[in-house]
């Protein structure tokens, strides 16, 4: 199966740091204003996952959700969660570290598109 979302080694390292402090984590990309189109990292239980959220997959033992509205724009691309220096204006857990998670995307090949992991509604 072709994963819809993957994670860089640098992001894995930051996830490990955050998990050590906050416990189990999840990611959500809402597509809202400001930093809403960036992937946000939360402790499990800190964000309500609704029936308009789509579970794209898991990265480094973390569920990755996206709003169904935004998924319509991204469904033809594989997302890679990475991390860069800089502060976002969000509540994402990595912000106090002077870092921010970002997504990089690429279109699936025809072969990959035929083997995509299924998505499911969040709640």
HELIX and SHEET records of a PDB file:
HELIX    1   1 UNK A    9  UNK A   22  1                                  14    
HELIX    2   2 UNK A   34  UNK A   37  5                                   4    
HELIX    3   3 UNK A   68  UNK A   74  1                                   7    
HELIX    4   4 UNK A   95  UNK A   97  5                                   3    
HELIX    5   5 UNK A  110  UNK A  114  1                                   5    
SHEET    1   A 3 UNK A   5  UNK A   7  0                                        
SHEET    2   A 3 UNK A  77  UNK A  85  1                                        
SHEET    3   A 3 UNK A  99  UNK A 107 -1                                        
SHEET    1   B 5 UNK A  40  UNK A  43  0                                        
SHEET    2   B 5 UNK A  25  UNK A  29 -1                                        
SHEET    3   B 5 UNK A  62  UNK A  67  1                                        
SHEET    4   B 5 UNK A  53  UNK A  59 -1                                        
SHEET    5   B 5 UNK A 120  UNK A 121 -1                                        
END                                                                             
